[in-house]
């Protein structure tokens, strides 16, 4: 099921990238991707708070997940020159803290979107 869901998310992201192209701010892509998911009837939540539990203490660090799709897939939207290992580490940490298994890191600032997509699994 998760592979099919990530394929649907990627399809929505490709549509956004085809329409807008690279060069916009991350927030614009996030908003448009959310709209595209809604048009396709794919359930999601935006800007989901991610509490950090450290040694029994809930630490409010203000972490937010860009999109949580169908309560299964974490999507982190980027609009950067290139994805760095730190971006991947961020997504892996979000997956670990939140207890999810699958995430997508999508960098819209690429000529061809497939070059900016990383699927990560814990």
N, C-alpha and C positions, 0 to 999 in steps of 0.2 A: 504493500500500500504506500509506503513512504517513497519508493522510487517513482511511482506514478504521480504522487503529489509533487515531488521536486520537479518532475518533468512539466507539470502544469504551471508551477511557479516560474520556471525558466521560460516557458512559452509566453507568459504574461510579461516577463522582463524583456524578452526579445521584442515584443510589440511596442513597449514603451521606448526602447532604444531606437527602433525603426522610426518611430514618430518624432522623437526629440533629438536623437543623435547625441554625441558627447559634448561636454563643455558647460553643463549646468551645475548648479549646486546639488549636493547630496539630498537636501530636503525636498527639492523639486522632484527628483527621481523617486524618493520614498513615497511622496504624496501620489504621484502618478501610478506607481506600481500598486499602491493600495487601491486606487480607483479601478485599475485594470483587474485586480483580483475580485473586487466587488462585482464588476460587470460580468465576470465569469462564474459568479456564484461560489467562489472559494472563500470559506470562512477564515478570518484573520483578526488579529488585534494589533494596534499600532502603539509604539512607545510603551512597551510593557515594562513595568518596574521590576528590577531584579535585585531582591534583597541579598545581602551577603551575610551568612551566618559564620561567625568566627568564634570558636571555642565557647559556644553557647550564647553568644551575644549577637543580636541582630544589628549589623552596622549599616546605617543608611548612607550609602556612598553615591546615590543618585544614578546608579547604572540603569540604563534603559535599553531594551532590545528594540531594534527598529520595527521588525514585524515578527509576530509569532503566528504561523499559518496552521490552521486546524489543530492547534495545541500540540503540534508534532514537530514542525520544522522552524528553526530559528533562521531568520533572514537578516543579514547585516548588509546595508546598502552603503557603497562607497562611491566617490567621484574623485579619484586620485590619479596621479600620473602612472603609478604602478602599485600593485599589491605588494606588501612587504610581509615578512614572517610575523611581524608584530600584529598585523591585521588577522592573520590566521590564528595566532595565539589568543587574541581577544575572543574570537568566535569559539574556540575550543574551551576557553575558560567559562564563557557564558553557558555552553552546553553542560559542562561539568557542574557548575553551581546550580543551574536550573533543573538538572536531571533529565535533559533531553538527549537524544542520540544523534540527530541529524541536523546539520545547518548548511546554509548556502551563504557564501560571501560573493556579492555581486558588485563589480566595479563598472559603472556605466561610462567611465571616461576612457573608453577604448573605441577604436575604429570598428572592430568586430566584437560583439558582446561576448561570444563564446570564449574569447581570450581573457575575459575578465571575470569568469565564473569559477568558483572553487566549491565543490561539494565536500563537506567534511563529516565524518562519522566517528563517534566515540566507541 
